[in-house]
Amino acid sequence: MIHMKREVFGTSKTLPISSAVVAEGKFVFVSGMGPGREDLDKGIEEQTRATMDSIKAVLEKLGSSMDNIVKATVFLKDMAHYDAMNKVYGSYFKKEPPARTCVQIVRSPASEKQLVEIEVIALVP
């Protein structure tokens, strides 16, 4: 059995999930994040911006940054939002963007109005 040092942040009292986990002090795994409740009635660009701002805040709190993201997975409610999401998403990376997968989902477990969810893996320098 492999033993790995893990730090867990933002555990849920109602669901078996954590918001983020730092493994061996080298990687941070950020669970799928979406816009806040106040942004659910907004369009894809605003929801993407709110989501990316949340990811940025989590990474910075844990000693990383957007430039250290190595992999992202984007979940879209509708692939018709792909170009608009990409426009906002790309603005968050000063250098080369990370590897990324984008898939369409039927419905977010958070809300019927949620248009985007993003999870990332980042290095902790």
C-alpha positions as CSV (number, residue, x, y, z in Angstrom):
1,M,0.0,0.0,0.0
2,I,1.3,3.4,-0.9
3,H,1.1,6.0,1.9
4,M,0.9,9.6,0.7
5,K,0.7,12.7,2.8
6,R,-2.5,14.6,2.0
7,E,-4.0,17.8,3.3
8,V,-7.8,18.1,2.8
9,F,-9.6,21.5,2.6
10,G,-13.3,22.4,2.5
11,T,-14.9,19.1,3.3
12,S,-18.7,18.9,3.0
13,K,-20.9,18.0,5.9
14,T,-23.6,16.6,3.6
15,L,-21.6,15.0,0.7
16,P,-18.6,12.7,0.6
17,I,-16.4,15.3,-1.2
18,S,-13.6,17.9,-0.4
19,S,-13.1,21.2,-2.2
20,A,-9.4,20.6,-2.6
21,V,-6.7,18.1,-1.7
22,V,-2.9,18.8,-1.6
23,A,-1.0,15.6,-2.2
24,E,2.6,15.3,-1.0
25,G,2.8,19.1,-1.0
26,K,3.4,19.0,-4.7
27,F,0.0,19.0,-6.3
28,V,-3.4,20.5,-5.5
29,F,-6.5,18.8,-6.9
30,V,-9.4,21.2,-7.0
31,S,-12.9,19.6,-7.2
32,G,-15.3,20.8,-9.8
33,M,-16.3,24.4,-9.1
34,G,-19.0,26.4,-10.6
35,P,-20.4,29.9,-10.2
36,G,-21.9,31.0,-6.9
37,R,-25.6,31.2,-6.4
38,E,-25.6,34.9,-7.2
39,D,-24.3,34.1,-10.7
40,L,-26.7,31.3,-11.7
41,D,-29.0,33.6,-13.6
42,K,-26.2,35.1,-15.7
43,G,-24.8,34.0,-19.0
44,I,-21.9,31.6,-19.8
45,E,-19.3,34.3,-19.8
46,E,-20.2,35.6,-16.4
47,Q,-20.6,32.1,-15.0
48,T,-17.2,31.1,-16.4
49,R,-15.5,34.3,-14.9
50,A,-17.1,33.6,-11.5
51,T,-15.9,30.0,-11.7
52,M,-12.3,30.9,-12.7
53,D,-12.2,33.5,-10.0
54,S,-13.2,30.9,-7.4
55,I,-10.5,28.5,-8.7
56,K,-7.9,31.3,-8.6
57,A,-8.8,32.1,-5.0
58,V,-8.5,28.4,-3.9
59,L,-5.2,28.0,-5.6
60,E,-3.7,31.2,-4.1
61,K,-4.9,30.2,-0.7
62,L,-3.1,26.9,-1.0
63,G,0.2,28.5,-2.3
64,S,-0.3,27.9,-6.0
65,S,-1.6,30.0,-9.0
66,M,-3.4,29.9,-12.3
67,D,0.0,29.6,-14.0
68,N,0.7,26.4,-12.2
69,I,-2.4,24.5,-13.5
70,V,-1.3,21.5,-15.4
71,K,-4.7,19.9,-16.3
72,A,-8.3,21.2,-16.3
73,T,-11.6,19.5,-17.1
74,V,-14.5,21.7,-18.2
75,F,-18.0,20.5,-18.0
76,L,-20.5,22.5,-20.1
77,K,-24.3,22.2,-20.1
78,D,-24.3,23.0,-23.8
79,M,-21.5,22.8,-26.3
80,A,-23.0,25.9,-28.0
81,H,-21.3,27.8,-25.1
82,Y,-17.8,26.4,-26.0
83,D,-16.5,29.6,-27.8
84,A,-17.8,32.0,-25.2
85,M,-16.4,29.9,-22.4
86,N,-13.1,29.6,-24.2
87,K,-12.8,33.4,-24.5
88,V,-13.1,33.9,-20.8
89,Y,-11.1,30.8,-19.8
90,G,-8.2,31.8,-22.0
91,S,-7.9,35.2,-20.4
92,Y,-6.8,33.7,-17.1
93,F,-3.5,32.3,-18.5
94,K,-0.5,34.6,-19.0
95,K,1.6,31.8,-20.5
96,E,0.6,28.6,-22.3
97,P,-2.7,27.2,-21.1
98,P,-2.8,23.8,-19.3
99,A,-3.9,20.5,-20.9
100,R,-7.7,20.5,-21.0
101,T,-10.7,18.3,-21.6
102,C,-14.1,19.7,-22.3
103,V,-17.3,17.6,-22.1
104,Q,-21.0,18.3,-22.2
105,I,-23.1,17.2,-19.3
106,V,-26.8,16.8,-19.0
107,R,-27.2,18.6,-15.7
108,S,-25.1,19.8,-12.8
109,P,-25.9,18.4,-9.4
110,A,-25.7,21.9,-8.1
111,S,-28.4,23.6,-10.1
112,E,-30.4,23.3,-13.4
113,K,-29.2,26.9,-14.1
114,Q,-25.5,26.1,-13.8
115,L,-23.9,26.3,-17.3
116,V,-20.2,25.5,-16.4
117,E,-18.2,23.6,-13.9
118,I,-14.4,23.3,-13.9
119,E,-11.9,21.1,-12.0
120,V,-8.1,21.6,-12.0
121,I,-4.9,19.9,-11.0
122,A,-2.1,22.4,-10.2
123,L,1.5,22.3,-9.0
124,V,2.4,23.7,-5.6
125,P,5.8,25.3,-6.1
